[in-house]
Amino acid sequence: MILVLSPNTRTDSAEYRQLMAHLAGLTGIATRVHNEVGIEQTLTEVYLIGNTKALPVEEMRNLPCVEQVVRVSEEYRVLGRHHDDHRSTHFDYNGVRFGQDTLHVFAGLCAVDTLEHVESMMAALRDNGQVCTRMGAYKPRTSPYSFQGHGKACLPYVFELAGKYGIKVIAMEVTHESHVEEIRDALFRTGNATGVMLQIGTRNTQNFELLKIVGRQQDFPVLIKRGFGITLDESLNAAEYLASEGNRKVVFGLRGMKTNMGDPHRNFVDFSHVPVVRRLTRMPVCIDPSHSVGLRASSPDGILDILHVTAQGVIAGANMVLVDFHPVPSKALVDGPQALLLKELPLFLEDIRIARAAYEQRAALARRHQEAELQPVSQP
C-alpha cells in the first residue's frame, strides 16, 4: 500500500509525526518514505510493506496528511500502474519533460570517437531543433579487443559542447558505479553545462548490485534497456530494482530480442511491447531502432528499415527514440553500419512527426469510441 501525502508536507510538522506514530503502531507493517523534490513542490510517498490487505483504504485515507491511498499489486509495486492509481506518469529533468504523453528523439553517437564528430553531431541537432542526444563514453563489448570507449577522458569536451549547442539531456551508458561519479565530477567541472540520463544497457539489466547503486542516486534519471534473452517481466522487475532504491525517474527501453529469428536484422524487433509496458507501468517507453535492426537496408519503397521500425514503435505510443547517427559512419569505432547520416536527420525527424500524428489520431479515435460506448442507449 502507498500513502501519497499532501504536497509540501513537512516532516517536522505535528500532522506528519502523528501519521508516522500511527503507522509505527501497525503490527507487521514496515514503512519506507520517499521524497520527490521538484522545482515548485515536494511530494512524499509512504510505502507500507507487509500484509496490508487488512488495512481499510478509507481508514488510511483519513489519516493526517494523506491525500491518496493506492493499494498495490504484488508486481512492480513502485513503478506499476495499479487499480485507481492516479499518480503521475511523467517526470521533469533539466527543463525537459519525460512522460507517457511526450516524445523525444535522442539521436547521436553510439560511441564518442573524436571531438570533431561530437561537435558536428551537436550542431546538426541544434540546427534541427533538438535538445537531447546519445553519446557513448563507456562501451561494453562482446570482444575484449574491441573499442571500449574513451571513458572519462571524453566527458569534459562532450559536456562543454552540449552546453555550447543547447543540448539539455545526454543518454550515456554506465557499467560501473565509478562511472556515475566520473560523470557527476565532469558535469561539475564544466559548470553543469548539460544533463545526463544514465543508461543501463542490455548486458547489465540483471546486474542487480549496479541497479541498486544507480537507483540510490537521484541526481540523474535512468534509461534501462530490456535484457538479453530474458522475459519482459524479468526486465520490468529490473526497472523496479531502481525504483525500490529511491529513483523513480526511470524510462524503459525496448531494443530488440537476441534471437536468430530476427535475421537479417540484428535482433528481433519487439516494439509491439510498447503499449504493454505503458499498460503495466507508469514508465515512459523508449525504442532503440538502431540496435534492433543493425543495418542500413531499405525496402522497395526506398524507406530504410530503421525508419520503418521507428514508425512502428512511435505509432504504438513510444515516448523516446534512441538512434545512432554519425558524421562519417565508415570511420565510426562502434556500430558504423547501422548509423544514419547527418543529412538524413531532417528526414528522420519528419518521418517521426508523421508517425506521431498517426498515433495521436488513433488515440483520439479510441477515445471517441469509448465515449460512445458509455452513452446511454435511448429507448424507442
C-alpha contacts under 8 A as a table, 3 or more apart, distances in Angstrom:
res1	aa1	res2	aa2	distance
1	M	47	Y	6.07
1	M	48	L	5.25
1	M	49	I	7.16
1	M	52	T	6.44
1	M	69	V	7.15
1	M	70	V	5.68
1	M	71	R	4.56
1	M	72	V	5.45
2	I	45	E	6.61
2	I	46	V	5.73
2	I	47	Y	4.67
2	I	48	L	6.13
2	I	69	V	5.79
2	I	70	V	5.03
2	I	71	R	6.46
2	I	72	V	7.20
3	L	45	E	5.63
3	L	46	V	5.02
3	L	47	Y	6.41
3	L	48	L	7.76
3	L	60	M	7.87
3	L	61	R	7.91
3	L	66	V	6.28
3	L	67	E	7.56
3	L	68	Q	6.03
3	L	69	V	4.83
3	L	70	V	6.55
4	V	43	L	7.87
4	V	44	T	6.30
4	V	45	E	4.62
4	V	46	V	6.53
4	V	66	V	5.97
4	V	67	E	5.73
4	V	68	Q	4.97
4	V	69	V	6.16
4	V	70	V	7.80
5	L	9	T	6.77
5	L	43	L	7.02
5	L	44	T	5.53
5	L	45	E	6.00
5	L	46	V	7.66
5	L	65	C	5.32
5	L	66	V	4.39
5	L	67	E	5.09
5	L	68	Q	6.81
6	S	9	T	5.82
6	S	43	L	7.30
6	S	44	T	7.58
6	S	65	C	5.56
6	S	66	V	5.98
6	S	67	E	5.17
7	P	41	Q	6.42
7	P	42	T	5.93
7	P	43	L	5.13
7	P	44	T	7.14
8	N	41	Q	5.70
8	N	42	T	4.85
8	N	43	L	6.15
8	N	44	T	7.73
9	T	13	S	7.68
9	T	16	Y	7.33
9	T	42	T	7.52
9	T	43	L	7.53
9	T	44	T	7.17
9	T	65	C	6.94
10	R	13	S	5.35
10	R	16	Y	6.94
11	T	16	Y	5.72
11	T	17	R	7.15
12	D	16	Y	6.90
12	D	17	R	7.03
13	S	16	Y	5.36
13	S	17	R	6.41
14	A	17	R	5.17
14	A	18	Q	6.09
15	E	18	Q	5.01
15	E	19	L	6.18
15	E	64	P	5.49
15	E	65	C	6.39
16	Y	19	L	5.04
16	Y	20	M	6.24
16	Y	64	P	6.83
16	Y	65	C	6.49
17	R	20	M	5.21
17	R	21	A	6.04
18	Q	21	A	5.15
18	Q	22	H	6.27
18	Q	64	P	7.08
19	L	22	H	5.20
19	L	23	L	6.31
19	L	63	L	6.45
19	L	64	P	5.68
19	L	65	C	7.38
20	M	23	L	5.01
20	M	24	A	6.03
21	A	24	A	5.10
21	A	25	G	6.56
22	H	25	G	5.33
22	H	26	L	7.00
23	L	26	L	5.38
23	L	29	I	7.69
23	L	31	T	7.60
24	A	29	I	7.66
24	A	30	A	7.53
24	A	31	T	7.92
26	L	29	I	5.71
28	G	50	G	6.12
28	G	51	N	6.98
29	I	48	L	6.22
29	I	49	I	5.58
29	I	50	G	4.93
29	I	51	N	6.84
29	I	52	T	7.40
30	A	48	L	5.80
30	A	49	I	5.05
30	A	50	G	6.50
31	T	46	V	6.53
31	T	47	Y	5.46
31	T	48	L	4.81
31	T	49	I	5.99
32	R	46	V	5.75
32	R	47	Y	5.03
32	R	48	L	6.77
32	R	49	I	7.68
33	V	44	T	7.09
33	V	45	E	5.91
33	V	46	V	4.56
33	V	47	Y	6.25
34	H	44	T	5.73
34	H	45	E	5.30
34	H	46	V	6.39
34	H	47	Y	7.95
34	H	246	G	6.57
35	N	42	T	6.72
35	N	43	L	5.72
35	N	44	T	4.52
35	N	45	E	6.54
36	E	42	T	5.63
36	E	43	L	5.05
36	E	44	T	6.29
37	V	41	Q	6.50
37	V	42	T	4.44
37	V	43	L	6.46
38	G	41	Q	5.25
38	G	42	T	5.63
38	G	43	L	7.78
48	L	52	T	7.22
49	I	52	T	7.30
51	N	54	A	7.27
52	T	55	L	5.37
53	K	56	P	7.82
55	L	59	E	7.61
55	L	60	M	7.30
56	P	59	E	5.32
56	P	60	M	6.39
57	V	60	M	5.20
57	V	61	R	6.10
57	V	69	V	6.50
57	V	71	R	7.74
58	E	61	R	4.99
58	E	62	N	6.43
59	E	62	N	5.33
59	E	63	L	6.96
60	M	63	L	5.42
60	M	66	V	7.61
60	M	69	V	7.06
61	R	66	V	5.74
61	R	67	E	6.70
61	R	68	Q	6.28
61	R	69	V	5.98
62	N	66	V	6.86
63	L	66	V	5.78
66	V	69	V	7.50
70	V	82	H	7.37
70	V	83	H	7.65
70	V	84	D	6.94
70	V	85	D	5.89
71	R	82	H	7.25
71	R	83	H	7.35
72	V	77	R	5.86
72	V	80	G	7.96
72	V	82	H	5.70
72	V	83	H	7.52
73	S	76	Y	7.47
73	S	77	R	6.30
73	S	82	H	6.59
74	E	77	R	6.17
75	E	80	G	7.14
75	E	237	N	7.80
76	Y	79	L	5.43
76	Y	80	G	4.57
76	Y	236	L	7.33
76	Y	237	N	6.44
76	Y	240	E	5.91
76	Y	281	T	7.36
77	R	80	G	5.52
77	R	240	E	7.61
78	V	240	E	6.69
78	V	243	A	6.29
78	V	244	S	6.53
78	V	248	R	7.95
79	L	240	E	6.37
79	L	243	A	6.86
79	L	248	R	7.36
79	L	281	T	5.50
79	L	282	R	5.76
79	L	283	M	6.80
80	G	280	L	5.87
80	G	281	T	4.02
80	G	282	R	5.94
81	R	85	D	6.33
81	R	279	R	6.94
81	R	280	L	5.52
81	R	281	T	4.58
81	R	282	R	5.55
82	H	85	D	5.12
88	S	91	F	7.71
88	S	282	R	7.47
89	T	99	G	5.58
89	T	100	Q	5.98
89	T	282	R	4.84
89	T	283	M	6.33
89	T	284	P	7.27
90	H	97	R	6.91
90	H	98	F	5.36
90	H	99	G	3.70
90	H	100	Q	6.44
90	H	101	D	7.85
90	H	282	R	7.76
90	H	283	M	7.45
90	H	284	P	7.15
91	F	97	R	5.88
91	F	98	F	5.41
91	F	99	G	6.30
91	F	249	K	6.27
92	D	95	G	6.47
92	D	96	V	5.60
92	D	97	R	4.39
92	D	98	F	6.08
93	Y	96	V	5.28
93	Y	97	R	6.42
93	Y	98	F	7.73
93	Y	195	G	7.91
93	Y	221	P	7.52
94	N	168	K	6.46
94	N	169	V	7.23
94	N	194	T	7.84
94	N	195	G	6.22
95	G	168	K	7.53
96	V	168	K	7.57
96	V	169	V	7.93
97	R	102	T	7.35
98	F	101	D	7.97
98	F	102	T	6.14
98	F	103	L	7.65
98	F	104	H	7.90
98	F	284	P	6.75
98	F	319	N	7.64
99	G	102	T	5.32
99	G	103	L	7.92
99	G	283	M	7.11
99	G	284	P	4.98
99	G	319	N	6.82
100	Q	278	R	7.21
100	Q	282	R	7.46
100	Q	283	M	6.86
100	Q	284	P	4.70
100	Q	285	V	7.16
100	Q	317	G	7.96
100	Q	318	A	7.80
100	Q	319	N	5.96
101	D	319	N	6.99
102	T	319	N	5.42
102	T	320	M	7.86
103	L	318	A	7.00
103	L	319	N	4.18
103	L	320	M	5.21
103	L	321	V	7.75
104	H	132	C	7.38
104	H	319	N	6.37
104	H	320	M	4.73
104	H	321	V	6.37
105	V	130	Q	7.53
105	V	132	C	6.57
105	V	133	T	7.31
105	V	320	M	5.73
105	V	321	V	4.77
105	V	322	L	6.35
105	V	323	V	7.70
106	F	132	C	5.13
106	F	133	T	4.11
106	F	134	R	5.48
106	F	170	I	7.73
106	F	171	A	7.34
106	F	320	M	7.28
106	F	321	V	5.82
106	F	322	L	4.79
106	F	323	V	6.24
107	A	125	L	7.84
107	A	132	C	7.28
107	A	133	T	4.94
107	A	134	R	5.86
107	A	321	V	7.69
107	A	322	L	6.04
107	A	323	V	4.88
107	A	324	D	5.85
107	A	325	F	6.16
108	G	121	M	6.46
108	G	133	T	5.17
108	G	134	R	4.63
108	G	135	M	5.98
108	G	323	V	6.64
108	G	324	D	5.36
108	G	325	F	5.06
108	G	326	H	6.90
109	L	112	V	5.95
109	L	118	V	7.51
109	L	121	M	7.67
109	L	134	R	6.02
109	L	135	M	5.09
109	L	136	G	6.58
109	L	324	D	5.68
109	L	325	F	5.67
109	L	326	H	5.86
110	C	134	R	6.79
110	C	135	M	5.92
110	C	136	G	5.27
110	C	324	D	5.69
110	C	325	F	7.64
110	C	334	V	6.64
110	C	335	D	7.11
111	A	135	M	6.03
111	A	136	G	4.15
111	A	137	A	6.13
111	A	138	Y	7.80
111	A	139	K	7.03
111	A	149	G	6.35
111	A	332	A	7.85
111	A	333	L	6.99
111	A	334	V	5.96
112	V	115	L	7.93
112	V	117	H	7.87
112	V	118	V	6.83
112	V	135	M	5.99
112	V	136	G	5.50
112	V	137	A	5.87
112	V	149	G	6.89
112	V	150	H	7.09
112	V	154	C	7.51
113	D	117	H	7.09
113	D	118	V	7.76
113	D	149	G	7.70
113	D	150	H	7.39
113	D	332	A	7.10
113	D	333	L	6.63
114	T	117	H	5.33
114	T	118	V	6.43
115	L	118	V	5.09
115	L	119	E	6.21
115	L	157	Y	7.01
115	L	158	V	7.56
116	E	119	E	5.17
116	E	120	S	6.20
117	H	120	S	5.10
117	H	121	M	6.19
117	H	326	H	7.36
117	H	327	P	6.17
118	V	121	M	5.17
118	V	122	M	6.20
118	V	158	V	6.89
118	V	161	L	7.77
119	E	122	M	5.06
119	E	123	A	6.04
119	E	161	L	6.41
120	S	123	A	5.22
120	S	124	A	6.23
120	S	327	P	6.79
121	M	124	A	5.21
121	M	125	L	6.29
121	M	325	F	7.82
121	M	326	H	7.06
121	M	327	P	6.85
121	M	342	L	7.31
122	M	125	L	5.15
122	M	126	R	6.27
122	M	133	T	8.00
122	M	161	L	7.16
122	M	162	A	6.64
122	M	165	Y	6.13
122	M	167	I	7.41
123	A	126	R	5.16
123	A	127	D	6.12
123	A	165	Y	6.26
124	A	127	D	5.10
124	A	128	N	6.28
124	A	342	L	6.85
124	A	345	L	7.92
125	L	128	N	5.17
125	L	129	G	6.32
125	L	130	Q	5.02
125	L	131	V	7.12
125	L	133	T	7.92
126	R	129	G	5.15
126	R	130	Q	5.49
126	R	131	V	6.93
126	R	165	Y	6.02
126	R	166	G	6.85
126	R	167	I	7.49
127	D	130	Q	7.63
128	N	345	L	7.86
128	N	346	P	6.84
130	Q	167	I	7.37
131	V	166	G	6.35
131	V	167	I	4.38
131	V	168	K	5.37
131	V	169	V	6.81
132	C	167	I	5.58
132	C	168	K	5.90
132	C	169	V	4.88
132	C	170	I	5.88
132	C	171	A	7.91
133	T	167	I	7.24
133	T	169	V	6.56
133	T	170	I	4.99
133	T	171	A	6.33
134	R	170	I	5.26
134	R	171	A	4.58
134	R	172	M	6.21
134	R	322	L	7.10
134	R	323	V	7.77
134	R	324	D	7.91
135	M	170	I	6.48
135	M	171	A	6.33
135	M	172	M	5.64
136	G	139	K	6.47
136	G	149	G	7.03
136	G	171	A	7.89
136	G	172	M	5.43
136	G	173	E	6.28
137	A	149	G	5.13
137	A	150	H	5.57
137	A	151	G	4.72
137	A	152	K	7.01
137	A	154	C	6.82
137	A	155	L	7.22
137	A	172	M	6.90
137	A	173	E	7.33
138	Y	148	Q	6.32
138	Y	149	G	4.88
138	Y	150	H	6.76
138	Y	151	G	5.09
138	Y	172	M	7.83
138	Y	173	E	6.26
138	Y	174	V	6.19
138	Y	175	T	7.20
139	K	147	F	7.50
139	K	148	Q	4.73
139	K	149	G	5.09
139	K	173	E	7.37
140	P	148	Q	6.09
140	P	175	T	7.32
140	P	203	R	8.00
141	R	144	P	6.70
141	R	146	S	6.41
141	R	147	F	7.52
141	R	148	Q	6.50
142	T	146	S	7.74
143	S	146	S	5.48
147	F	333	L	6.73
147	F	334	V	7.29
148	Q	151	G	8.00
150	H	153	A	5.86
150	H	154	C	5.88
151	G	154	C	6.23
151	G	155	L	7.25
152	K	155	L	5.20
152	K	156	P	7.85
152	K	179	H	7.72
152	K	182	E	6.26
152	K	183	I	7.37
152	K	186	A	7.90
153	A	156	P	7.17
154	C	157	Y	5.90
154	C	158	V	6.19
155	L	158	V	5.12
155	L	159	F	6.04
155	L	183	I	7.08
155	L	186	A	6.20
156	P	159	F	5.38
156	P	160	E	6.07
156	P	186	A	5.77
156	P	187	L	7.53
156	P	189	R	7.74
156	P	190	T	6.57
157	Y	160	E	4.98
157	Y	161	L	5.94
158	V	161	L	5.34
158	V	162	A	6.16
159	F	162	A	4.98
159	F	163	G	6.30
159	F	186	A	7.76
159	F	187	L	6.80
159	F	190	T	6.81
159	F	192	N	7.99
159	F	193	A	6.10
159	F	194	T	6.17
160	E	163	G	5.19
160	E	164	K	6.25
160	E	190	T	6.21
160	E	193	A	6.19
160	E	194	T	7.97
161	L	164	K	4.84
161	L	165	Y	6.18
162	A	165	Y	5.33
162	A	166	G	5.95
162	A	167	I	4.78
162	A	168	K	7.22
162	A	193	A	6.86
162	A	194	T	6.13
163	G	166	G	5.18
163	G	167	I	6.05
163	G	168	K	7.52
163	G	193	A	4.57
163	G	194	T	5.62
164	K	167	I	7.85
166	G	194	T	7.96
167	I	170	I	7.51
167	I	194	T	6.43
168	K	194	T	4.96
168	K	195	G	5.53
169	V	194	T	6.17
169	V	195	G	4.54
169	V	196	V	5.23
169	V	197	M	6.50
170	I	194	T	7.59
170	I	195	G	6.17
170	I	196	V	4.70
170	I	197	M	5.87
171	A	196	V	5.88
171	A	197	M	4.65
171	A	198	L	5.96
171	A	199	Q	6.27
171	A	223	L	7.71
172	M	196	V	6.76
172	M	197	M	6.24
172	M	198	L	5.27
172	M	199	Q	5.41
173	E	198	L	5.72
173	E	199	Q	4.09
173	E	200	I	5.83
173	E	201	G	6.46
174	V	177	E	7.61
174	V	179	H	5.82
174	V	180	V	6.96
174	V	198	L	6.51
174	V	199	Q	6.04
174	V	200	I	6.28
174	V	201	G	7.77
175	T	179	H	7.06
175	T	200	I	7.21
175	T	201	G	7.87
175	T	204	N	7.14
175	T	210	L	7.65
176	H	179	H	5.56
176	H	180	V	7.48
176	H	210	L	6.72
177	E	180	V	5.50
177	E	181	E	7.08
177	E	210	L	6.67
177	E	213	I	6.73
177	E	214	V	7.23
178	S	181	E	5.28
178	S	182	E	6.26
179	H	182	E	4.94
179	H	183	I	6.12
180	V	183	I	5.21
180	V	184	R	6.18
180	V	214	V	7.79
181	E	184	R	4.98
181	E	185	D	6.01
182	E	185	D	5.14
182	E	186	A	6.09
183	I	186	A	5.16
183	I	187	L	6.10
184	R	187	L	5.23
184	R	188	F	6.28
185	D	188	F	5.13
185	D	189	R	6.21
186	A	189	R	5.06
186	A	190	T	6.21
187	L	190	T	5.20
187	L	191	G	6.28
187	L	192	N	4.67
187	L	193	A	6.75
187	L	194	T	7.36
187	L	195	G	7.92
188	F	191	G	5.17
188	F	192	N	5.27
189	R	192	N	7.33
190	T	193	A	5.92
192	N	195	G	7.12
195	G	220	F	7.78
196	V	220	F	6.21
196	V	221	P	7.54
197	M	220	F	5.66
197	M	221	P	5.04
197	M	222	V	5.39
197	M	223	L	6.64
198	L	220	F	6.41
198	L	221	P	6.24
198	L	222	V	4.72
198	L	223	L	6.11
199	Q	222	V	5.65
199	Q	223	L	4.64
199	Q	224	I	5.77
199	Q	225	K	7.67
200	I	204	N	6.15
200	I	205	T	6.39
200	I	222	V	7.29
200	I	223	L	6.18
200	I	224	I	4.64
200	I	225	K	6.18
201	G	204	N	5.50
201	G	205	T	6.36
201	G	224	I	6.43
201	G	225	K	5.48
201	G	226	R	7.93
201	G	227	G	7.66
202	T	205	T	5.29
202	T	224	I	7.73
202	T	225	K	5.28
202	T	226	R	5.72
202	T	227	G	4.32
202	T	228	F	5.71
203	R	206	Q	7.59
203	R	227	G	6.38
203	R	228	F	6.45
204	N	207	N	4.83
204	N	210	L	7.79
204	N	227	G	7.37
205	T	208	F	7.59
205	T	211	L	7.73
205	T	224	I	7.01
205	T	225	K	6.78
205	T	226	R	6.78
205	T	227	G	5.13
205	T	235	S	6.80
205	T	238	A	6.23
206	Q	211	L	7.85
206	Q	227	G	7.23
206	Q	235	S	7.83
206	Q	238	A	6.36
207	N	210	L	5.52
207	N	211	L	6.33
208	F	211	L	4.90
208	F	212	K	6.18
208	F	238	A	7.50
208	F	241	Y	7.40
209	E	212	K	5.13
209	E	213	I	6.31
210	L	213	I	5.13
210	L	214	V	6.10
211	L	214	V	5.25
211	L	215	G	5.87
211	L	238	A	7.45
211	L	241	Y	6.19
211	L	242	L	5.61
212	K	215	G	4.98
212	K	216	R	6.20
212	K	241	Y	6.26
212	K	242	L	5.92
212	K	245	E	6.12
213	I	216	R	5.30
213	I	217	Q	7.04
214	V	217	Q	5.69
214	V	242	L	6.78
215	G	218	Q	7.18
215	G	241	Y	7.12
215	G	242	L	4.04
215	G	243	A	6.20
215	G	244	S	7.49
215	G	245	E	5.04
215	G	246	G	5.91
215	G	247	N	4.98
216	R	242	L	7.43
216	R	245	E	5.12
216	R	246	G	5.61
216	R	247	N	6.34
217	Q	220	F	7.14
217	Q	246	G	7.53
217	Q	247	N	6.67
218	Q	221	P	6.98
218	Q	246	G	7.23
218	Q	247	N	5.42
220	F	249	K	7.90
221	P	247	N	7.38
221	P	248	R	7.87
221	P	249	K	4.79
221	P	250	V	5.90
221	P	251	V	7.90
222	V	249	K	6.32
222	V	250	V	4.88
222	V	251	V	6.18
223	L	250	V	5.85
223	L	251	V	4.63
223	L	252	F	5.85
223	L	253	G	6.52
224	I	239	A	6.60
224	I	250	V	7.28
224	I	251	V	6.32
224	I	252	F	5.24
224	I	253	G	5.73
225	K	235	S	7.82
225	K	252	F	5.99
225	K	253	G	4.23
225	K	254	L	5.95
225	K	255	R	6.77
226	R	230	I	7.98
226	R	232	L	7.10
226	R	235	S	5.38
226	R	236	L	7.87
226	R	252	F	7.40
226	R	253	G	5.95
226	R	254	L	5.56
226	R	255	R	6.65
227	G	230	I	5.84
227	G	231	T	7.98
227	G	235	S	5.95
228	F	257	M	6.56
228	F	258	K	6.09
229	G	257	M	6.52
229	G	258	K	6.02
229	G	259	T	7.91
230	I	234	E	6.31
230	I	235	S	6.98
231	T	234	E	5.23
231	T	235	S	6.45
232	L	235	S	5.09
232	L	236	L	6.14
233	D	236	L	5.12
233	D	237	N	6.20
234	E	237	N	5.13
234	E	238	A	6.37
235	S	238	A	4.95
235	S	239	A	6.57
236	L	239	A	5.05
236	L	240	E	6.33
236	L	252	F	7.90
237	N	240	E	4.75
237	N	241	Y	6.46
238	A	241	Y	5.17
238	A	242	L	7.11
239	A	242	L	5.38
239	A	243	A	6.69
239	A	250	V	7.31
239	A	252	F	7.35
240	E	243	A	5.02
240	E	244	S	5.86
241	Y	244	S	5.19
241	Y	245	E	6.48
242	L	245	E	5.50
242	L	246	G	6.86
242	L	247	N	5.85
242	L	248	R	7.34
242	L	250	V	7.74
243	A	246	G	5.14
243	A	247	N	4.75
243	A	248	R	4.85
243	A	249	K	7.86
243	A	250	V	7.51
244	S	247	N	7.33
247	N	250	V	7.19
250	V	283	M	6.33
250	V	284	P	7.57
251	V	283	M	5.56
251	V	284	P	5.13
251	V	285	V	5.83
251	V	286	C	6.70
252	F	283	M	6.41
252	F	284	P	6.42
252	F	285	V	4.99
252	F	286	C	5.88
253	G	285	V	5.88
253	G	286	C	4.41
253	G	287	I	5.61
253	G	288	D	7.10
254	L	270	D	6.66
254	L	271	F	6.62
254	L	273	H	7.92
254	L	274	V	7.74
254	L	285	V	7.56
254	L	286	C	6.13
254	L	287	I	4.92
254	L	288	D	6.19
255	R	267	N	7.88
255	R	269	V	7.16
255	R	270	D	7.18
255	R	287	I	6.08
255	R	288	D	4.79
255	R	289	P	6.69
255	R	291	H	5.96
255	R	292	S	5.29
256	G	267	N	5.00
256	G	268	F	5.05
256	G	269	V	4.42
256	G	270	D	5.13
256	G	271	F	7.63
256	G	288	D	7.76
256	G	291	H	7.07
256	G	292	S	4.61
257	M	267	N	5.30
257	M	268	F	4.99
257	M	269	V	6.57
257	M	270	D	6.63
257	M	292	S	7.69
258	K	262	G	7.96
258	K	266	R	7.76
258	K	267	N	5.09
258	K	268	F	6.47
259	T	262	G	6.11
259	T	267	N	6.19
259	T	268	F	6.36
260	N	263	D	5.33
260	N	267	N	7.30
260	N	268	F	7.63
261	M	268	F	6.50
262	G	265	H	5.45
262	G	266	R	6.81
262	G	267	N	5.24
262	G	268	F	3.98
262	G	269	V	7.14
263	D	266	R	6.53
263	D	267	N	7.12
263	D	268	F	7.46
265	H	268	F	6.87
265	H	292	S	6.87
265	H	293	V	4.62
265	H	294	G	6.04
265	H	295	L	7.08
266	R	291	H	6.79
266	R	292	S	5.78
266	R	293	V	5.12
266	R	294	G	4.89
266	R	295	L	7.59
267	N	291	H	7.21
267	N	292	S	4.86
267	N	293	V	6.25
267	N	294	G	7.68
268	F	292	S	6.55
268	F	293	V	7.92
269	V	292	S	5.58
269	V	293	V	7.36
269	V	309	V	7.64
270	D	273	H	6.00
271	F	274	V	5.46
271	F	287	I	7.02
271	F	309	V	7.87
271	F	312	Q	7.02
271	F	313	G	5.21
271	F	316	A	7.64
272	S	275	P	6.94
272	S	276	V	7.66
272	S	313	G	7.21
272	S	316	A	7.08
273	H	276	V	4.87
273	H	277	V	6.18
274	V	277	V	5.49
274	V	278	R	6.41
274	V	285	V	6.41
274	V	313	G	6.85
274	V	316	A	6.22
274	V	317	G	6.56
274	V	318	A	6.13
275	P	278	R	4.96
275	P	279	R	6.01
275	P	316	A	6.31
275	P	317	G	6.56
276	V	279	R	5.08
276	V	280	L	6.18
277	V	280	L	5.20
277	V	281	T	5.80
277	V	283	M	7.51
277	V	285	V	7.12
278	R	281	T	5.47
278	R	282	R	6.27
278	R	283	M	6.58
278	R	284	P	7.04
278	R	285	V	7.02
279	R	282	R	7.65
284	P	318	A	7.59
284	P	319	N	5.73
284	P	320	M	7.56
285	V	318	A	5.40
285	V	319	N	5.26
285	V	320	M	6.30
286	C	318	A	5.91
286	C	319	N	5.77
286	C	320	M	4.31
286	C	321	V	5.55
286	C	322	L	6.95
287	I	310	T	7.47
287	I	313	G	6.60
287	I	318	A	6.64
287	I	320	M	6.31
287	I	321	V	5.08
287	I	322	L	6.18
288	D	291	H	5.93
288	D	292	S	6.38
288	D	310	T	7.94
288	D	321	V	6.01
288	D	322	L	4.83
288	D	323	V	5.95
289	P	292	S	4.94
289	P	293	V	5.98
289	P	294	G	7.98
289	P	306	I	5.66
289	P	307	L	7.86
289	P	309	V	6.28
289	P	310	T	5.74
289	P	321	V	7.68
289	P	322	L	7.20
289	P	323	V	6.31
290	S	293	V	5.50
290	S	294	G	5.45
290	S	295	L	7.62
290	S	306	I	6.36
290	S	322	L	7.71
290	S	323	V	5.48
290	S	324	D	5.96
290	S	338	Q	6.04
290	S	339	A	7.19
291	H	294	G	5.20
291	H	338	Q	7.79
293	V	305	D	7.05
293	V	306	I	6.18
293	V	338	Q	7.60
294	G	335	D	7.75
294	G	337	P	7.08
294	G	338	Q	4.86
295	L	305	D	7.97
295	L	306	I	7.77
295	L	337	P	5.56
295	L	338	Q	4.28
295	L	339	A	7.82
296	R	304	L	6.33
296	R	305	D	6.91
296	R	306	I	7.10
296	R	337	P	6.63
296	R	338	Q	5.50
296	R	339	A	7.53
296	R	340	L	7.61
297	A	304	L	5.77
297	A	305	D	5.92
298	S	301	D	7.73
298	S	302	G	5.75
298	S	303	I	5.32
298	S	304	L	3.90
298	S	305	D	5.24
299	S	302	G	5.54
299	S	303	I	5.79
299	S	304	L	6.42
299	S	305	D	6.79
300	P	303	I	7.52
303	I	307	L	6.56
303	I	308	H	6.79
304	L	307	L	5.26
304	L	308	H	6.41
305	D	308	H	4.92
305	D	309	V	6.24
306	I	309	V	5.43
306	I	310	T	6.05
307	L	310	T	4.99
307	L	311	A	6.13
307	L	348	F	6.91
307	L	351	D	7.44
308	H	311	A	5.25
308	H	312	Q	6.39
309	V	312	Q	4.87
309	V	313	G	6.32
310	T	313	G	5.23
310	T	314	V	6.17
310	T	321	V	7.64
310	T	352	I	7.46
311	A	314	V	5.05
311	A	315	I	5.88
311	A	351	D	7.37
311	A	352	I	6.30
311	A	355	A	5.40
312	Q	315	I	5.30
312	Q	316	A	6.24
312	Q	355	A	7.85
313	G	316	A	5.05
313	G	317	G	6.55
313	G	318	A	5.57
314	V	317	G	5.11
314	V	318	A	4.72
314	V	319	N	7.40
314	V	352	I	7.09
314	V	355	A	5.97
314	V	356	R	5.89
314	V	359	Y	7.07
315	I	318	A	7.29
315	I	355	A	5.41
315	I	356	R	5.98
315	I	358	A	6.29
315	I	359	Y	4.55
316	A	359	Y	6.68
317	G	356	R	7.85
317	G	359	Y	6.45
318	A	321	V	7.48
323	V	339	A	7.95
324	D	338	Q	7.09
324	D	339	A	4.84
324	D	340	L	6.24
325	F	329	P	7.81
325	F	339	A	4.69
325	F	340	L	4.52
325	F	341	L	5.74
325	F	342	L	6.45
326	H	329	P	5.31
326	H	332	A	7.11
326	H	336	G	7.62
326	H	339	A	5.87
326	H	340	L	6.35
326	H	341	L	5.77
326	H	342	L	6.42
327	P	341	L	6.08
327	P	342	L	5.70
328	V	331	K	5.57
328	V	332	A	6.67
328	V	341	L	7.32
329	P	332	A	5.01
329	P	336	G	4.60
329	P	337	P	6.72
329	P	339	A	6.03
329	P	340	L	7.59
329	P	341	L	7.26
330	S	336	G	5.96
330	S	337	P	7.48
331	K	336	G	7.16
332	A	335	D	6.88
332	A	336	G	4.95
333	L	336	G	6.90
335	D	338	Q	5.84
335	D	339	A	6.72
336	G	339	A	5.25
340	L	344	E	6.55
340	L	345	L	7.70
341	L	344	E	5.21
341	L	345	L	6.96
342	L	345	L	5.33
343	K	346	P	7.00
344	E	347	L	5.23
344	E	348	F	6.11
345	L	348	F	5.03
345	L	349	L	6.15
346	P	349	L	5.20
346	P	350	E	6.10
347	L	350	E	5.21
347	L	351	D	6.09
348	F	351	D	5.17
348	F	352	I	6.29
349	L	352	I	5.08
349	L	353	R	6.29
350	E	353	R	4.98
350	E	354	I	6.37
351	D	354	I	5.18
351	D	355	A	6.37
352	I	355	A	5.03
352	I	356	R	5.99
353	R	356	R	5.05
353	R	357	A	6.11
354	I	357	A	5.22
354	I	358	A	6.36
355	A	358	A	5.04
355	A	359	Y	6.32
356	R	359	Y	5.01
356	R	360	E	6.23
357	A	360	E	5.11
357	A	361	Q	6.19
358	A	361	Q	5.12
358	A	362	R	6.18
359	Y	362	R	5.07
359	Y	363	A	6.11
360	E	363	A	5.04
360	E	364	A	6.12
361	Q	364	A	5.09
361	Q	365	L	6.17
362	R	365	L	5.02
362	R	366	A	6.25
363	A	366	A	5.08
363	A	367	R	6.27
364	A	367	R	5.09
364	A	368	R	6.27
365	L	368	R	5.19
365	L	369	H	6.27
366	A	369	H	5.08
366	A	370	Q	6.20
367	R	370	Q	5.08
367	R	371	E	6.13
368	R	371	E	5.12
368	R	372	A	6.13
369	H	372	A	5.08
369	H	373	E	6.24
370	Q	373	E	5.07
370	Q	374	L	6.47
371	E	374	L	5.20
371	E	375	Q	6.57
372	A	375	Q	5.27
